[in-house]
């Protein structure tokens, strides 16, 4: 009898971390379904089946999860990678702009979990891997809404894991640091910019651009996601790469005053 290959569903798989994750899971022996809001613009990836998906749409999420189950019979691993950035001071972004970030980064994850979890629970096994960020446990000036969305994912995932662990399902967190993707270039700018923040905003933008340029390859993050998907005894959190590991150590061990000064120094902020 031919052994059925495990099935992974990866959101936001058209580029960057999602694309590398889809390819890495194929190499690890998975049947992989990748999603994008417009798959007609996605270059084919060997071994990856693509479906259109908008994680901000209830009907889209319901339809795609059912489509995957109908075609493959199961979902063993869900990788919630789809997300959007947000740049600018907290006062400069409208509530509508902040809500759009949360609708994708937070409620998009929740929509996917609510549709996939019943299938995993029925089979008594599965892994939900939520892609967070080091700014899910560190502050990031001029990215407050984005950082808040990732802080929310950290709390949601850790709480969820306690709920489902005894049911054979794990909810896990992968925390990338700066990664060489189009994140900074594709992040929306504030919709009501204020002169009082302009100089510092531009300075932080330059820091972010340089950090992403010199950051980890997306394959580093994909490796951590595959480990979360396949480790016999998975960890709750996976720091994706050495930079993320150093950020974890800074948050955990640095005294509060030193930590605060280091965050300001990193972002070229005075005081």
Secondary structure, 3 states (H helix, E strand, C coil): CCCCCCEEEECCCCCHHHHHHHHHHHHCCCEEEEEECCHHHCCCCCCEEEEECCCCCHHHHHHHHHHHHHHHCCCCEEEECCCCCECECHHHCCHHHHHHHHHHHCHHHHHHHHHHHHHHHHHCCEEEEEECCHHHCCCCCCEHHHHHHHHHHHHHHHHHHHHHHHHCEEEEEEEECCECCCHHHHCECCCCCCHHHHHHHHHHHHHHHHHHHCCECHHHHHHHHHHHHHCCCCCCEEEECHHHHHHHHHHHHCCHHHHHHHHHHHCCCCC
